[in-house]
Amino acid sequence: MNAPSRILIYGIHGSGKSTLAERLAERLGLPWYPVDDLLWQPGWVEVPMAVQRSRIEAICRRDRWILDGAYHGWRDVPLARADLVVGLDYPRGLSFRRLLRRTGRRLVTGEEICNGNRESLGSVLSGESILVWHLTGYGRVRRRMRAWQSDPSGPPVLLFGTPEELDRWLAALPPR
């Protein structure tokens, strides 16, 4: 397989999409467009869906890109242009532990996530918590990745069930 130039990374919250995007961007010399930066304004104000879609369409018209997620209002756009989807199909316990660890670290350090936004105890304990999103969305995300993989009309989908499988694949990729 030639090195892909338009990559969509997909998985549940906490699976490591952004970390993988950063690693792939470095390894393959591709530009990475962090999805959170495109979707959230300061104060956790969501960018209107039409603007989100327009931003994603502009990126996906390019010949080279990595996106670390795809959401309901524009998921079709990168799927139509990607030459590879990398699915992080890790067990629920692994991805939830990773999410808990990351969320805890962000609470303690005040690490910026995107556009000045940070985790807060209030956001973590709310009904709109990323932890709740993980619990309620896990099965749906997993089914979606598997459906994409079995659809011959879509881009190729590589599903990785463990971080070790992903690391072996990354090691085999040609450097830029």
N, C-alpha and C positions, 0 to 999 in steps of 0.2 A: 504494500500500500504506500503510495506517495504521501508525503507529509500533507495533512489537510491545511487549508488556508482560511476556512470559515467554520468555526467551531462553536457549537452551542453546548454548554455544560449544564446539566440538569440534575436535580436531586432535591430532597427535602431540606428544610432549614437545618443547618448544623452539619451537613454531610461533607462540607469542605469544598464547595463550588468555587468560592473566591480564591482560596488557597491554590486549588488546582489551576484556575485561570492564570494566576500570577506565575506559577511554575511553567505552564505551557507557553505563555507569552515570552518568557525568558528563553526557554528551550528552542522554540520555533521562530522567534523573532517576529511574532505577530502582535498587533495592537490589541490590548484588552480594554474593553469598555465595561466598567463595573455597573451593573444594572441598578443597584441601590442609588448611585449618584444620578441616574437618569430619572428615577421615579419619586424621589423624596426631596422636598425643599426644606430649608431650616424650620425647626419646630415640628418635625415629622408631619408636615403638610404634604399630602399626596399630590403629585403633579396630575392635572386633568388627563383622563385617558386618551383623548385625541392628541394631546401633546406628547404623551408617552409613545404612542404609536408612531407619530411623526419622527420622533427622535430615533426610534428603533429602525424605522424604514430607511432613514438616512444612513445609519451605520451599515445596515444589511445590503445596501446598494454598492458598498465598497467591495473590493476583491479580497480583502484580508481583515479578519476580525475574530475576536473571541468575546462571547457574551456568557456571563455567569448566572443565567436564569432566563426564564420565559414565563410570562404571566398571561392571564386569561384574555385581556383585551388586545393582545398583539402576538400571542404565541405562534400564530400561523406565519408571521413574517420571517423570523429566523429559520423556522422549519422549512420554508420554501426555498431558502438560499443556502442553508448549511450544507457543507460537504461531509460533516461528521457531527453526530451528537454523542457526547460522552455522558453516560448516565451513572450516577453514584447511587447504586442500589444496595446500600448497606443495611444490615439489620437495624430494626427500630432502636434497640438498646444502645448500639454503638453510636448512632447519629444523635440520639437524645442525650447520651452522656457527653458527647462532644459539645452539643449545644449548651448544656448546663455549665460545663467548664468555661466555655467562651463567654457566656452571659455573666457568670460570676466574675471572671477576670475583668470584663468591661465595666461592671458595676464598681469594682474596687479601684480600677485605674482611671476611670472616666474617659477611656479611649474613645476617640471620635469614630463614628461608623461611616457617616457620609454627610456632607454639607453642613457640618457643625452639629449634627444629631448624635446623641449619646443614649445609652441604656440608662434607665432610672429604675429605682425600686418600684415606683408606681406603674411604670410601663410593664415591668416583668410580672407584677401581680394582677394586672388588669385582664379583662376578658379578651382583649386584643393582643395579649402577650405573644411573643414569638414562640414561647413554650407551648401555649395553647394551639397556635397555628401548626406546630409540629405534630402534636397529638391528633389533631383533627384532620390534617392533610396527608399524613404519611401514606395511608393505603391508596388514596387517590393519585398521589404522585407516582407511587410504585406501579400501579396499574397503567398509568399513562405512559411511562417509560417502556414498559413491556409491550404495550400496544404499538408504540412507534417502532420498536424493534421488529415486530412481526409484520409490519406494513411494507410491502415491497415497493410501494410508490413513493415512500419518503426517503430521507437520507439514511445512510448507514448509521446504526446505533450500536455503540459498544457499551455494555452494562458491566459494571464492576461490583462484585459482591463483597469484596474486602479491600482494605487499603493496600495489602500486599499484591493483589492482582493488578491494581492500578500502578503501583510502583514498578512492577515488571514491565508493563506496557510502556510507561514513561521512559524506562531505561533503554528500551528497544527503539525508541523514536530517533530518527536522524537529527543531529543538531543542526542549527541554522547555518 
